[in-house]
């Protein structure tokens, strides 16, 4: 737990033992923890050096109050991270200056093989400081969305995520549940009729573009550093993003992520299941694909749509879509 502050497991165990056993000698701590005496002596020396413990004249040790001792360590680490962030900005500027006039090989790195692409895919997200933008198409080359471990870590440090999904991706098994999970974490999602490529952008500094399979049968990709080509991909993403249809949580999520019972047709407004149906159909899914994603039969889906049209007082699906947007049943485009 305290490894982020620089404490190894032995030091943490000894410190926690001292909290409940003040004025303990080293041999008593070794017996209580089942650790070799040499390990305990090393841990105690570190704790004393860091100000986490004190040693009396008779060789007994007492833990320093956590709020004071650990608080000081946390403050030191926070100051160190702040200095590291400042150094990062300086290094990044130096790198950009060094890259000016660089050869093509310095700006573009060719990546071959699934493992290498997966590694770069995670690294690009880990390098982001403010935002990650992506085009998501099927099939998934590096990782399916639910295995992207770098995303929650980046979100945790304040990085914003925006993704455009190719409409065909919404037909992939489980993708709606993945979208609900991502939206709940603050990821902004939109759907486009068709995307020109897979793409991941970290800020305006890095871009990963998976390519077609190589003649040897392995997938390939290119990692782009800041350049005119990366600027063009930046502009392409923003253009596609503006034209894409938003996916929003209120239209997709229900209680616990489960569809509402498909038999309830009463009420003065759309149910959570109705909102899911509208969100998926407005995103361009076919009736069959939407029904499959929601665990419904096509007949039940058509019955829900008929009920919604009656509720809205319209005769066509186009009119229903307009009514849904105007009355807040789904997020306007």
N, C-alpha and C positions, 0 to 999 in steps of 0.2 A: 504493500500500500504506500509506503514512504520511499520507494525506490526513485520516484520522480524528484525527490529532494537530495538524492545521492546516497541514501542509506542502503546498505546491502541487507539481505534477509537476517543474518546473524545480529547485526546492530539493531535492527528493528525489534527482533525478538527479545534481546536483552533490555532494550529501553522499555518495552511494554511490561516485562517482568519487574523492572525496577519501579514502575508506577505503583504496583501493588505490594512491593517489598522494599521499602526505603531502608537505608542503612545496611544493605546486604553486602557481604564479602563475595569475592569472585567465585570461590569454590561452592558456596551455597547456590549461586545463580547457575553455575554449571550443572549441579545436581538437579535443580528444579527444572531446567530446560532440557536436560539430556544431551548437552553439547560438550565437546572436548574443552578442557580448561584453556588450552591455547587459543581456541576460537573466541571464547568469552573474554579473555584478556585483550585480544585484538579489538573486539567490538567495544569494550569498555574504554580503551585508549582513544578510539575514534569518537565515542560519545562525549568524553571529557574534552577532547580537542574541539568539537563542534559546539560545546556549551550545552549539550543535552543532559549531562550528568556531572556531578561533583564527587570528588574523592576526599574522604576525611583522613586525618593523620593516622588513624589505626587501620587504614586500608579498606574501609567500607564505602559503598557507592550509593548515591541517591539521585533519582531522576529530577531534572529541572522541570518546573511547571510547563506543560505542553503549550499553553496559550502564549507564553513568553518565548520559550526556546524554539518551538516549531514555527511560531509566527515570524521570528527573526529569519529563520531559514527560508520560509516562503517569500518574505520580502526580498531577500538576497537573490533568490531564483527569479522573481519577477523583474527585479532590476537588471539581472543578467539577460533575460529574454528581451527586455526593452533595448538593451545595447546591441543584442544580436540582430534585432529587427532593423535598427539604424545601420548596422554594418551590412545587412542584406541590401538595403536601398543603395548604399555606396557601391557595393560589389556589382549590383545589377547595372548601375550606370556605367561603371568601368567596363563591364562585359559588353554593353551596347556600343560603347565607344570603340572597343576593340573589334567588334563585329562589323563596324562600318567599313565597307570596301572589302569584306571577306569574300573568299571564293564560295562557289555554290556548295561545295562539299562541307563547308563550315556551317552553312545555314540549313542544310537538309541532311538528316540521318535516315538511312534505310534500315528498317527493322524487319526481320524475317523470323517466322515461327510463332506459334500460338503463345508459348511461354514468354518470349521476348516482348510480344505485343501486349500481353497482359501486364507485364512488369512496367512497360512504358505508360500504359493506360492509367495505372495506379499512381505512377510517379507524377504524371502531368497534373492530376488532381491534388496530389500532396504539395505540389509547387505553387498552387494558386493562393493568392493573398486576398482577392476581393470577389472573383466570380469564376464559375465554370459554365461553359455553354456547350451544348452537344446536339448533334443530329443522331437519332436512334433509328436504325433500320434492322430488319431481320435478313439473314440469320445473325446471331450474336457471335462475333469472332473472339473477343477477349473474355468478357464475362457477361452473363445475364444480369439484368438490373438488380435482382435480389442478392447477388453475390459481390456487389461492388462495395467492399469494405472501406475504401478511401472516402466515399461520399459522406457517410455519417460523421467521420472524423473531421472532414473539412467543414461541414455544416456546424459542427461544435465549436470551431474557431472563428465562425462568422462569415464563411464564404457563401455567397449566394449561388444557387444552381438554377439554370434555365435549360429546358430540353424541348426539342421538337421531335415528335414521334411520327414516323411514316405511318400512314393510315393502316397499312397491312400489318404493322406490329400489333395493333389492337386485337388481331385475331389469334395471337399467340396464347397458348394456355397459361392462365394465371397472371396475365399482364395487367388486367384491371385491378386485381388485388395489389400488385406491385405499385401501380399508379396511385391507388388510394394511400398506401403506406408513404410513398414519396411526397404526395401533396400534404399529408399530415405532418411531415418534417419540414415543410416550407419550400419544397422544390416547386417551381412554376413549370407547368407542362402545357404544351400546345400540340395540335395535330395538323399535319399537312397532307394534302392528297398524295404527294410523292416527293421524296427527298432525293437529291442528286448524288449523295454520298453519305458515308459515316463520317463523323467529325467530333473531335473534342478540342475545345479551346480553353486554356488557362490564362485568364486576364488577357493582355494583348501580347504575351511573351512567347507562348508555346502553343502548338497545334499538332494533333495526331490525326492522321488521315489513313484509315485502313484501306488497302487496295485489293485488287483481284488476287486470286491464287497464283503463285509462281509456277513456272513450267515443271518444277520438282514436286508440285502438289502441296506446298506450304503457303499459308497466308502471309501476305506482306503488308507493310505500312510505312509511312514516312513521318518522321518527327520534324516539324518545322520550327525554326527559331524566328525571332523578329525579322521581318523582311516584307517586301512589297507583296509577295504571295500570301503571307499570313494576314496582311492588312485586307487583301481581297476576300479571304475566307471570313474575316471578321465582318466585313460589309455584307457578304452573302448570308451569313447567319441572321443578321439584324433584318434584312429584307424578308427572308423566309419567316422569321418570327412574327413580324408585323402582319403578314398575310395569313398566318395559321390560326386555327380555331382553338380557343382556350378550353382546357379541361379544368374543372374546379371541383373542390371537395364536396360542396353542398349537393352537387349533382350526382356524385358517385358513391359517397359514403353513407352507410346506415349504421345502426346501432351495432357496435362490435364488428363492422365491416360486412355484416350479413344482409342479404336482401330482405326487404320487408315482406310479410306474407302476401302471396300473389292473389289472395281471395278477397281482400278488402277493397271494395270499389266505392264505398261511401265516403263522406267527408266533403268539405268545401274546397279543398286544395289538393295538389298532388302529394302522394306519399313519397317516402324515400326511394322506394322501388321505381315509382313513376319518374322521379328526377334522374335516377340512373339510366333508365331507358331513354329519356330525352337527351341526356348528355352524350350517350354513346351513338345514338342515331344522328344527332346534330354534328358529331365528330366524323360521320361518314360511314359508320359500320352498317353492313347489311342487316336485315332483320334476323337472319339465321345466325350470324356471328354474334350480334348483340344478345340474342336469346341464349346462345351457348355460354357466353361469358357470365351471364347472370343466373345460369342454372334453370332457365325457363324453357317451356316448349314454345315453338313459334305461335301456336294457337293462343297461349296465355298472353304472349307479348302483343299480338294483334288485338286481343280483348282489352288489354290495358290501354293501348293507343286509341281504340274506339271510345273508351270511357273518357280519356283525356280530351278528345275532340268534342265529345258531348259537353264536358265540363267547360271547355273554352268557347263553345258555341260556334265552331268552325266546321268546314266540310273537307278540307284537304290537309295533308301533312305540312305543306308549305305554310298554310295559314296557322297551323298549330305551332310551328317553329317560331313564327313571328309573335304569336300570342305569348308563348313561353318566355321569350326574351323580354317583351314589354312588361310582363307581370312578375318578373324576377324568379321564374321557375328555373332558369338556367342563367349563367353569366353571359352578358352580351359580348359579342366579338369585338 
